[in-house]
Each structure stands twice: as C-alpha cells, then as structure tokens.
C-alpha cells in the first residue's frame, strides 16, 4: 500500500484529500466538494455518505458538554436553568463549530478501514498479453 492508514487519518483530520494530501476539501463550512479539486478523487461513495457527522456531533456534545454540565448541576455548582442554557448553547456551539472536523472524521473512518479503495493504493491495470 502506497498510502498508509496513518497518512490517511492524518490527511482527513487536517481536512485534506486522503488520496493526494492537498487541501480544498470543503466547499463551505457544512459541505465538502464532491471530488478533490486536485486529483479528482470522488469523496462520497453514495448519497448520505456524510450523515455520520450528525452522530459524531451528538456523541461529542453529550460527552463534552451535557455530562459535565449535569455533574455541575448535581454538585450544586450550577442551577438547573443555567445548566440547561449552557447545555443548549454549548451543544449547538460544539456541533456547529467542529462540523468540518466531523466531516473529515467520517471520511477518515471510511478510508482508514478501506484503504485499498483509494486511487493511490490501487494497482495499475496490466495490459492484456499480446498473442
């Protein structure tokens, strides 16, 4: 394999193409380009490919915002309503603020587990034998 799984993970988490390593993966904060603008590799294998970003955002919000706020409310450090407000604003802020990273994470998860699907890791086609 020419491109290692470690290289793929690093490239995706830095929002770079897992195949060529060049930037420009994002069209906007919430959308990826369908293909790499440099090497032309298609990012999404099917419709809904990036839907995992929502799940990652939920888990991150629960672990990093909701659980700590709940602990602070139980310990009487925060009132319930302050905790609710912090939970809502913090969860939305985290999910929106880190959305591009979550997009890279979904891409990383697919290509680290299927590294052979990268064009850079595929063997060139051999010409048919001449008679």
C-alpha angles and dihedrals in degrees: 000000000000096000113048124218089246091056090048092052093047093048094048095047089051088051093248129134110277090217106047102012094231123137128239097088095137125073091186137342091283103031138063124210110258089234136022108267089218109041100015096235112160110239103194115056093194142357112293093025092139096046089105088077089077093055092046089050092051093050093045091049092049095047099039102033117012100045095047091047091049090051091051091049092050090049089052092241090121130029117241095252093048088049092050091049093048090046094053097043093040094049093049092044093049094046094047096038095051098036095111089052089051090052089054090047092056091049090047093051092054099044097040089056093040102034091151089067092068111104089227090058097048120101115243115254112262116229115247114264115267115239 
